[in-house]
Amino acid sequence: MAETKQEQVPEDGFTLYDLKIEVEAGDKPMVCSHHVGDWFLAQGENLIFPEGAAFSMYALAAILPLLPAKQRPLQENDWMLSDAYIACPDPNCGARFHITRTGKRILRHGDCTVVPLGAQKE
Ligand SMILES: [Zn+2]
């Protein structure tokens, strides 16, 4: 049997997707300071913005709650997997924020928390 090369995952490792969040035009003009093509990244717990970039805090507030879920492996039928657009919270603004998965990274439980593995019993 041929062996397939697999990524080395530490015993306390888990997978998160890296995300890119990008401004796209909707069906109405944009009211806020967004520009088509503005973007930022989510990598692990960090948000990464291009140097000197500005991003609406109101839009960010609408986007943030979905990012931890979009970073995680999801069931095939989960709407969180298929839906990738968030509307600007200003109802008069046409901006849409498109979330895409750009890659995977392996993180270690012990690097993210001091709570020991197995302590999260329901
Ligand atoms: Zn807007």
py3Dmol code that shows the C-alpha trace and the ligand (Angstrom):
import py3Dmol

protein = """\
ATOM      1  CA  MET A   1       0.000   0.000   0.000  1.00  0.00           C
ATOM      2  CA  ALA A   2       1.345   3.396  -0.956  1.00  0.00           C
ATOM      3  CA  GLU A   3       1.753   5.846   1.853  1.00  0.00           C
ATOM      4  CA  THR A   4       0.404   9.321   1.425  1.00  0.00           C
ATOM      5  CA  LYS A   5       2.395  12.193   2.820  1.00  0.00           C
ATOM      6  CA  GLN A   6       0.438  13.840   5.589  1.00  0.00           C
ATOM      7  CA  GLU A   7       1.006  17.070   7.411  1.00  0.00           C
ATOM      8  CA  GLN A   8       2.617  16.518  10.789  1.00  0.00           C
ATOM      9  CA  VAL A   9      -0.031  17.403  13.368  1.00  0.00           C
ATOM     10  CA  PRO A  10       1.061  17.699  17.000  1.00  0.00           C
ATOM     11  CA  GLU A  11      -0.831  15.605  19.535  1.00  0.00           C
ATOM     12  CA  ASP A  12      -2.614  18.712  20.837  1.00  0.00           C
ATOM     13  CA  GLY A  13      -3.004  20.225  17.348  1.00  0.00           C
ATOM     14  CA  PHE A  14      -6.148  21.502  15.709  1.00  0.00           C
ATOM     15  CA  THR A  15      -6.928  23.038  12.337  1.00  0.00           C
ATOM     16  CA  LEU A  16      -8.172  26.528  11.565  1.00  0.00           C
ATOM     17  CA  TYR A  17      -8.679  28.100   8.174  1.00  0.00           C
ATOM     18  CA  ASP A  18      -7.045  31.389   7.295  1.00  0.00           C
ATOM     19  CA  LEU A  19      -9.598  33.864   5.972  1.00  0.00           C
ATOM     20  CA  LYS A  20      -9.601  36.859   3.672  1.00  0.00           C
ATOM     21  CA  ILE A  21     -12.385  39.398   4.019  1.00  0.00           C
ATOM     22  CA  GLU A  22     -12.784  41.647   1.002  1.00  0.00           C
ATOM     23  CA  VAL A  23     -15.128  44.499   0.127  1.00  0.00           C
ATOM     24  CA  GLU A  24     -17.286  43.902  -2.949  1.00  0.00           C
ATOM     25  CA  ALA A  25     -19.920  46.091  -4.560  1.00  0.00           C
ATOM     26  CA  GLY A  26     -23.559  45.272  -3.937  1.00  0.00           C
ATOM     27  CA  ASP A  27     -26.604  46.454  -5.848  1.00  0.00           C
ATOM     28  CA  LYS A  28     -26.574  49.948  -4.298  1.00  0.00           C
ATOM     29  CA  PRO A  29     -23.873  52.600  -4.003  1.00  0.00           C
ATOM     30  CA  MET A  30     -21.671  52.487  -0.934  1.00  0.00           C
ATOM     31  CA  VAL A  31     -22.431  55.076   1.696  1.00  0.00           C
ATOM     32  CA  CYS A  32     -19.584  54.369   4.119  1.00  0.00           C
ATOM     33  CA  SER A  33     -15.851  54.720   3.551  1.00  0.00           C
ATOM     34  CA  HIS A  34     -15.477  51.215   2.017  1.00  0.00           C
ATOM     35  CA  HIS A  35     -13.793  50.754  -1.355  1.00  0.00           C
ATOM     36  CA  VAL A  36     -14.106  47.719  -3.577  1.00  0.00           C
ATOM     37  CA  GLY A  37     -11.039  45.590  -2.973  1.00  0.00           C
ATOM     38  CA  ASP A  38     -10.376  46.732   0.597  1.00  0.00           C
ATOM     39  CA  TRP A  39      -9.450  43.666   2.610  1.00  0.00           C
ATOM     40  CA  PHE A  40      -8.072  42.191   5.787  1.00  0.00           C
ATOM     41  CA  LEU A  41      -7.003  38.729   6.892  1.00  0.00           C
ATOM     42  CA  ALA A  42      -7.884  36.516   9.833  1.00  0.00           C
ATOM     43  CA  GLN A  43      -5.056  34.179  10.846  1.00  0.00           C
ATOM     44  CA  GLY A  44      -5.526  32.325  14.102  1.00  0.00           C
ATOM     45  CA  GLU A  45      -6.615  34.929  16.641  1.00  0.00           C
ATOM     46  CA  ASN A  46      -5.161  37.826  14.663  1.00  0.00           C
ATOM     47  CA  LEU A  47      -6.655  40.273  12.212  1.00  0.00           C
ATOM     48  CA  ILE A  48      -4.112  41.595   9.736  1.00  0.00           C
ATOM     49  CA  PHE A  49      -4.715  44.812   7.820  1.00  0.00           C
ATOM     50  CA  PRO A  50      -2.596  46.224   5.009  1.00  0.00           C
ATOM     51  CA  GLU A  51      -0.279  48.925   6.330  1.00  0.00           C
ATOM     52  CA  GLY A  52      -2.117  52.214   6.664  1.00  0.00           C
ATOM     53  CA  ALA A  53      -5.483  50.722   5.715  1.00  0.00           C
ATOM     54  CA  ALA A  54      -8.698  51.965   7.287  1.00  0.00           C
ATOM     55  CA  PHE A  55     -11.750  49.793   7.870  1.00  0.00           C
ATOM     56  CA  SER A  56     -15.136  50.864   9.197  1.00  0.00           C
ATOM     57  CA  MET A  57     -15.607  49.863  12.827  1.00  0.00           C
ATOM     58  CA  TYR A  58     -19.345  49.428  12.185  1.00  0.00           C
ATOM     59  CA  ALA A  59     -18.691  47.003   9.360  1.00  0.00           C
ATOM     60  CA  LEU A  60     -16.055  45.241  11.443  1.00  0.00           C
ATOM     61  CA  ALA A  61     -18.600  44.823  14.249  1.00  0.00           C
ATOM     62  CA  ALA A  62     -20.952  43.064  11.811  1.00  0.00           C
ATOM     63  CA  ILE A  63     -18.227  40.776  10.431  1.00  0.00           C
ATOM     64  CA  LEU A  64     -16.415  39.746  13.616  1.00  0.00           C
ATOM     65  CA  PRO A  65     -19.013  37.338  15.095  1.00  0.00           C
ATOM     66  CA  LEU A  66     -18.838  35.070  12.041  1.00  0.00           C
ATOM     67  CA  LEU A  67     -15.074  34.791  11.687  1.00  0.00           C
ATOM     68  CA  PRO A  68     -14.361  32.167  14.397  1.00  0.00           C
ATOM     69  CA  ALA A  69     -17.027  29.889  12.890  1.00  0.00           C
ATOM     70  CA  LYS A  70     -15.759  30.386   9.333  1.00  0.00           C
ATOM     71  CA  GLN A  71     -12.255  29.498  10.536  1.00  0.00           C
ATOM     72  CA  ARG A  72     -13.340  26.059  11.719  1.00  0.00           C
ATOM     73  CA  PRO A  73     -14.085  22.885   9.782  1.00  0.00           C
ATOM     74  CA  LEU A  74     -17.854  22.708   9.320  1.00  0.00           C
ATOM     75  CA  GLN A  75     -20.384  20.065   8.358  1.00  0.00           C
ATOM     76  CA  GLU A  76     -21.213  19.940   4.655  1.00  0.00           C
ATOM     77  CA  ASN A  77     -24.848  20.957   5.218  1.00  0.00           C
ATOM     78  CA  ASP A  78     -24.095  23.805   7.617  1.00  0.00           C
ATOM     79  CA  TRP A  79     -25.259  27.155   6.220  1.00  0.00           C
ATOM     80  CA  MET A  80     -22.197  28.730   7.778  1.00  0.00           C
ATOM     81  CA  LEU A  81     -20.103  26.842   5.216  1.00  0.00           C
ATOM     82  CA  SER A  82     -22.088  27.941   2.134  1.00  0.00           C
ATOM     83  CA  ASP A  83     -22.840  31.536   3.070  1.00  0.00           C
ATOM     84  CA  ALA A  84     -19.888  33.829   2.581  1.00  0.00           C
ATOM     85  CA  TYR A  85     -21.288  37.364   2.244  1.00  0.00           C
ATOM     86  CA  ILE A  86     -22.091  39.832   5.002  1.00  0.00           C
ATOM     87  CA  ALA A  87     -23.963  43.043   4.289  1.00  0.00           C
ATOM     88  CA  CYS A  88     -22.900  46.396   5.653  1.00  0.00           C
ATOM     89  CA  PRO A  89     -24.929  47.184   8.796  1.00  0.00           C
ATOM     90  CA  ASP A  90     -25.900  50.545   7.270  1.00  0.00           C
ATOM     91  CA  PRO A  91     -29.149  49.646   5.441  1.00  0.00           C
ATOM     92  CA  ASN A  92     -28.481  52.370   2.858  1.00  0.00           C
ATOM     93  CA  CYS A  93     -25.005  51.089   1.973  1.00  0.00           C
ATOM     94  CA  GLY A  94     -24.454  48.561  -0.807  1.00  0.00           C
ATOM     95  CA  ALA A  95     -21.153  47.137   0.428  1.00  0.00           C
ATOM     96  CA  ARG A  96     -20.798  43.402   0.804  1.00  0.00           C
ATOM     97  CA  PHE A  97     -17.978  41.702   2.691  1.00  0.00           C
ATOM     98  CA  HIS A  98     -16.872  38.452   1.116  1.00  0.00           C
ATOM     99  CA  ILE A  99     -15.210  35.880   3.355  1.00  0.00           C
ATOM    100  CA  THR A 100     -12.994  33.286   1.665  1.00  0.00           C
ATOM    101  CA  ARG A 101     -10.824  30.543   3.069  1.00  0.00           C
ATOM    102  CA  THR A 102      -7.268  31.009   1.845  1.00  0.00           C
ATOM    103  CA  GLY A 103      -5.504  28.135   3.588  1.00  0.00           C
ATOM    104  CA  LYS A 104      -5.245  25.998   6.681  1.00  0.00           C
ATOM    105  CA  ARG A 105      -2.973  26.254   9.636  1.00  0.00           C
ATOM    106  CA  ILE A 106      -2.303  23.886  12.518  1.00  0.00           C
ATOM    107  CA  LEU A 107      -2.367  25.430  15.959  1.00  0.00           C
ATOM    108  CA  ARG A 108      -1.572  23.827  19.299  1.00  0.00           C
ATOM    109  CA  HIS A 109      -4.048  23.792  22.143  1.00  0.00           C
ATOM    110  CA  GLY A 110      -1.247  24.546  24.604  1.00  0.00           C
ATOM    111  CA  ASP A 111      -0.261  27.664  22.660  1.00  0.00           C
ATOM    112  CA  CYS A 112      -3.810  29.066  22.818  1.00  0.00           C
ATOM    113  CA  THR A 113      -4.956  28.418  26.374  1.00  0.00           C
ATOM    114  CA  VAL A 114      -3.794  27.408  29.843  1.00  0.00           C
ATOM    115  CA  VAL A 115      -6.931  25.281  30.318  1.00  0.00           C
ATOM    116  CA  PRO A 116      -5.743  21.650  30.103  1.00  0.00           C
ATOM    117  CA  LEU A 117      -7.047  19.276  27.437  1.00  0.00           C
ATOM    118  CA  GLY A 118      -9.919  17.206  28.795  1.00  0.00           C
ATOM    119  CA  ALA A 119     -11.097  19.986  31.109  1.00  0.00           C
ATOM    120  CA  GLN A 120     -13.895  20.972  28.720  1.00  0.00           C
ATOM    121  CA  LYS A 121     -16.373  18.240  29.767  1.00  0.00           C
ATOM    122  CA  GLU A 122     -19.962  19.204  29.045  1.00  0.00           C
TER     123      GLU A 122
END
"""
ligand_1 = """\
1
ZN
Zn -21.273 50.505 4.460
"""
view = py3Dmol.view(width=600, height=400)
view.addModel(protein, "pdb")
view.setStyle({"model": 0}, {"cartoon": {"style": "trace"}})
view.addModel(ligand_1, "xyz")
view.setStyle({"model": 1}, {"stick": {}})
view.zoomTo()
view.show()
